[in-house]
């Protein structure tokens, strides 16, 4: 495979991943749910902006278990 073909294939893969993440984020927002992800070795709960109005920021905002107990 040529270098150009590899770069094009990687671009298409990256675009597909971004679209899938976007759809997942939209579904979570519509269902008023959060997403739990691992970033930099830490587990984080990500909340779509739709739900952000109902959440008070505190020191446990990144801990999914602590946030679940608050609900």
N, C-alpha and C positions, 0 to 999 in steps of 0.2 A: 504494500500500500504506500502511496506517495504521502509525503508530509502534508500537502494541501488537503488530501482526502481525509487524513486523520484529524486535522484541525476542523474541517467541516463536520465530520461525524461527532466530534467532541462538542462543537457548538450546538448541534441539534439535540444531543443528550442533555446538555445544560439547559437549553430552552424547555425541553420536556419536563425536567425536574422543577424548574421555576413555575411552569403552568400547573403541575400537580400540587405544589406547595400553595399556590394561589387558590386553587379550588378547595383544598383542605381548609385553608384559612377562612374562605367564604362560608363553607358549610358549618364550621365551628361557630362563626359569628351568627349565622342564621338560627342555629340551634341553641345559642347562648351558652356555649360550652368553651372550655379552655383546651389548649394543647400542651402536652408535657413533652419536652424535648431535652436532649443532652447537648450542651454546648460547652466546649472547653473543659470537658470532664465533670461538669456540674449539671444536675438535673434542674430544669427551670420549667415553670408553668407560664405559658404565654396566653394572654387573654386578648381576644379581638377587641377593637375599640368600641364596639357596640356595647360590650359588657363593662367597659372601664368606668362608666358613670356610676355603677353600683358598687364599686370596690374602693375601699378606703386604703390608701397606701400606708403600709407599716413595715416593720422590720422583717416580717415573715412573708413578704410578697413573693419571694422567689422559691419558697418552700411549699410544694404542692400539698403535703400532708397537713401542714399548719393551716393553709388556706382552706382545705376541705373541712377541717374541724370548725372553722369560723362560720361556715355556711349553715 
